[in-house]
């Protein structure tokens, strides 16, 4: 039944100049991220959104200085529930745990992903977790993209959380990633120093953006570990922690990560794509169609930091996942230089 009960206390705010000209449904959906654009449109249709005291249509374009009054539906209780999901623990002590996140797992619950996340899993496996990041993110200090594998820290108490979060903020945590990329970089190593901000038209993406357009400083050091014909294995050490940073920076220099659907435009790599034409004729169709990897070939390989309680050095490594190992093995056979 629509509309559901709306909040009795409306929220009021003023439109800022940087969003001038944006459709009101898109503007409100970006401001209230727990609600989909479709829900926002239905709230507008129910005349629960007033602009300068008057109802508007979803197509209305906001103007700097507009006064918006909105009553939103009450959100259901989305506190994450414990789920018996296996996790690989690399390190565990009374203050923190480090897990090896598998591909396809979202770090914490959010719109569209309220179950099956790492948070659901760790709530099942551990009795106590820090709640400094909020009820939806217990124990979470940093995150990895859904299809990025590797090391992720989970903290169990608030003191450890505050101290470790400060290390991340001060860039004192050493993070090292492995990526398989399209093409072979000309330089053996280099620093990519380009600001990153929200993509101007695609909500889910980030992009290289000037500071004037909202870009924030971002720096990634990379070095080539192994070269193949038209592919390479690179090691990346991000100096900053922007969303999608490594994926965007490697794409910017012309070497997007293999099977990165969002930034390379391809969502898998098959054996047929790397085998020489003369060898391909000798492969059965089924073998040629073998999928080597069907997610971005990016792995959080190493993590080093000072233990937030004992101050001992914690230096951890997560083994390269099976799909990346399979891809590298095939490249060594069929694309060796």
DAKANOR-V896615 format. One record per pair of residues at least 12 apart in sequence whose ideal C-beta (glycine too) atoms are under 8 Angstrom apart, sorted by the first residue. I is the first residue (numbers start at 1). J is the second residue. D is the distance in whole Angstrom. If there is no record, write none. Layout:
I,J,D  I,J,D
//
This chain:
2,42,6  2,46,7  3,42,7  3,43,7  3,46,4  3,48,7  3,73,7  4,73,5  4,74,7  5,73,7  5,74,6  6,43,8  6,46,8  6,48,6  6,71,4  6,72,7  6,73,6  6,74,8  7,71,5  7,72,6  7,73,8  7,74,6  8,71,8  9,71,8  10,69,5  10,70,6  10,71,5  11,69,7  11,70,5  11,71,8  11,72,7  12,67,7  12,68,7  12,69,5  12,70,8  13,67,8  13,68,6  14,65,6  14,66,7  14,67,6  14,68,7  15,27,7  15,62,5  15,63,7  15,64,6  15,65,6  15,66,4  15,68,7  16,64,7  17,64,4  18,214,8  19,62,6  19,64,8  20,62,7  20,63,6  20,64,5  21,61,5  21,62,7  21,63,8  22,61,7  22,62,6  23,58,7  23,59,6  23,60,7  23,61,6  23,62,8  24,44,7  24,49,7  24,51,7  24,56,6  24,58,7  24,59,8  24,60,5  24,61,7  24,62,5  24,68,8  25,37,6  25,40,5  25,41,5  25,44,6  25,58,4  25,59,8  27,62,5  28,40,5  28,43,8  28,44,8  28,49,7  28,68,8  28,70,7  30,203,7  32,72,7  33,111,7  34,75,6  34,111,6  35,72,7  35,73,8  35,111,8  36,111,7  39,73,7  40,58,8  41,58,5  43,70,7  43,71,8  43,72,6  43,73,7  44,56,7  44,57,7  44,58,5  45,58,7  48,70,7  48,71,4  48,72,8  49,68,7  49,69,7  49,70,5  49,71,8  50,68,7  50,69,4  50,70,8  51,66,5  51,67,7  51,68,6  51,69,8  52,66,6  52,67,5  53,67,8  53,69,8  78,109,7  78,114,6  78,136,7  79,135,5  79,136,7  80,108,8  80,109,5  80,114,7  80,115,8  80,117,7  80,119,5  80,120,5  80,123,6  80,135,8  80,136,6  80,138,8  81,115,7  81,120,6  81,123,7  82,120,7  82,123,4  82,124,4  83,115,6  83,116,7  83,120,4  83,121,6  83,123,8  83,124,6  84,124,5  85,116,7  85,120,6  85,121,4  85,124,7  86,121,8  87,99,5  87,100,8  87,118,7  87,121,5  87,122,7  87,125,6  88,100,4  88,102,8  90,151,6  90,316,5  90,318,6  91,314,7  91,316,6  93,307,8  94,156,7  95,155,7  95,156,6  95,157,6  95,159,8  95,160,4  95,307,7  95,308,6  95,309,5  96,153,6  96,154,6  96,155,5  96,156,6  96,160,6  96,164,7  96,307,8  96,308,7  97,122,7  97,126,7  97,139,8  97,153,8  97,154,5  97,156,7  98,151,6  98,152,7  98,153,5  98,154,7  98,303,7  98,314,8  98,316,6  99,118,7  99,122,7  99,151,8  99,152,6  99,154,6  100,149,7  100,150,6  100,151,6  100,152,8  100,318,4  100,319,8  101,118,6  101,144,5  101,148,8  101,149,6  101,150,6  101,151,8  101,152,5  101,300,8  102,149,6  102,321,8  103,146,8  103,147,5  103,148,8  103,149,5  103,295,5  103,321,7  103,323,7  104,146,6  104,147,6  104,295,7  105,117,7  105,118,6  105,121,8  105,146,7  106,118,7  106,146,5  107,119,7  107,140,6  107,143,4  107,144,6  107,146,8  107,152,7  108,136,6  108,137,5  108,140,5  108,143,7  109,136,5  109,137,8  110,136,7  118,140,8  118,152,7  118,154,8  119,136,7  119,137,6  119,138,6  119,139,7  119,140,7  122,138,8  122,139,6  122,154,5  123,138,7  126,139,7  126,154,7  126,156,7  128,156,5  128,157,7  129,154,7  129,155,7  129,156,6  130,155,5  130,156,6  130,157,6  130,158,5  130,160,7  130,161,4  131,158,7  132,158,5  132,161,5  132,162,7  132,165,8  133,161,7  139,154,4  139,155,5  139,156,7  139,161,8  140,154,7  141,153,5  141,154,8  141,155,6  141,161,6  141,164,5  141,165,6  141,168,6  142,168,6  142,241,7  144,300,6  145,244,7  145,247,8  145,296,7  145,298,8  147,295,4  147,296,5  147,298,8  148,177,8  148,296,7  148,298,5  148,299,7  148,300,6  149,298,8  149,299,5  149,300,7  149,318,7  149,321,5  149,324,8  150,177,7  150,299,5  150,300,3  150,301,6  150,318,5  151,300,5  151,301,7  151,302,7  151,303,4  151,316,6  151,317,8  151,318,5  152,300,7  153,303,7  153,305,8  155,308,8  159,308,7  159,309,7  160,308,4  160,309,6  161,308,8  162,308,8  163,308,4  163,309,8  164,305,7  164,308,4  167,305,6  167,306,7  167,308,7  168,241,7  171,239,6  171,240,7  172,305,7  172,306,7  173,303,7  173,304,7  173,305,5  174,237,7  174,302,7  174,303,7  174,304,4  174,305,7  175,237,7  175,238,6  175,241,8  175,300,7  175,302,7  175,303,6  176,235,6  176,236,7  176,237,5  176,300,8  176,301,5  176,302,4  176,303,8  177,235,7  177,236,4  177,237,8  177,238,7  177,246,6  177,298,6  177,299,6  177,300,6  177,301,6  178,225,8  178,233,7  178,234,7  178,235,6  178,236,8  178,298,8  178,299,5  178,301,5  178,320,6  178,324,7  179,233,7  179,234,5  179,236,6  179,246,7  179,250,7  179,257,5  179,258,8  179,297,6  179,298,5  179,299,7  180,231,6  180,232,7  180,233,6  180,234,8  180,257,7  180,258,5  180,293,8  180,297,4  180,324,6  180,327,6  180,328,7  180,331,8  181,231,7  181,232,5  181,233,8  181,234,6  181,250,6  181,255,4  181,256,7  181,257,6  181,258,6  181,297,8  182,230,7  182,231,6  182,255,6  182,256,6  182,257,8  182,258,6  182,264,7  183,230,6  183,231,7  183,232,7  183,254,6  183,255,5  184,224,7  184,227,5  184,228,7  184,229,8  184,230,7  184,231,7  184,232,5  184,255,8  185,222,8  185,224,6  185,232,6  185,234,7  185,253,7  185,255,6  187,224,8  188,223,6  188,224,5  189,221,7  189,222,7  189,223,4  189,224,7  190,221,8  190,222,6  190,253,8  191,219,6  191,220,7  191,221,5  192,219,7  192,220,5  192,221,8  192,222,7  192,249,4  192,250,8  192,252,7  192,253,6  193,217,8  193,218,7  193,219,5  194,208,5  194,218,6  194,249,7  194,252,6  195,208,7  195,209,6  195,210,7  195,211,6  195,215,3  195,216,6  195,217,6  195,218,6  196,208,6  196,209,7  196,215,6  196,216,6  196,218,4  196,242,4  196,243,7  196,244,7  196,245,6  196,248,6  197,209,3  197,213,6  197,214,4  197,215,4  197,216,6  198,214,6  200,213,7  204,262,7  205,244,7  205,262,6  205,263,8  206,242,7  206,243,5  206,244,5  206,245,8  206,248,6  207,248,7  208,248,7  208,252,6  216,240,8  216,242,6  217,240,6  218,238,8  218,240,5  218,242,4  218,245,5  218,248,8  218,249,7  219,238,7  219,239,4  219,240,6  220,236,6  220,237,7  220,238,5  220,239,7  220,240,8  220,245,6  220,246,6  220,249,4  220,250,8  221,236,7  221,237,5  221,238,8  221,239,7  222,234,5  222,235,7  222,236,5  222,237,8  222,249,8  222,250,7  223,235,5  226,328,8  227,337,6  228,331,5  228,332,7  228,335,4  228,336,7  228,337,6  229,335,4  229,336,8  229,337,6  230,335,7  231,258,7  231,274,8  231,331,5  231,335,6  232,255,7  233,328,6  234,250,7  234,255,8  235,301,8  236,249,8  236,250,7  244,262,8  244,263,8  246,298,6  247,260,6  247,262,7  247,263,5  247,296,7  247,298,7  248,263,7  251,263,5  251,264,7  257,296,5  257,297,6  257,298,5  258,293,7  258,296,7  258,297,4  258,327,7  259,293,5  259,294,6  259,295,6  259,296,6  259,297,6  260,296,4  260,297,8  260,298,8  261,296,7  267,294,6  267,295,8  268,291,5  268,292,8  268,293,7  268,294,4  269,291,7  269,292,5  269,293,5  269,294,8  269,297,8  269,327,6  270,288,7  270,289,6  270,290,6  270,291,6  270,292,6  271,283,7  271,287,7  271,288,6  271,289,7  271,290,4  271,292,6  271,330,6  271,334,8  272,288,4  272,289,6  274,292,8  274,330,6  274,331,6  274,334,5  274,335,6  275,288,7  275,334,5  276,334,7  279,334,7  292,323,7  292,326,5  292,327,4  292,330,6  293,323,4  293,324,7  293,326,7  293,327,5  294,323,8  295,323,7  297,323,8  297,324,5  297,327,6  299,318,7  299,320,6  299,321,6  299,324,6  300,318,7  301,317,6  301,318,6  301,320,7  302,315,8  302,316,7  302,317,5  302,318,8  303,315,8  303,316,5  304,316,7
//
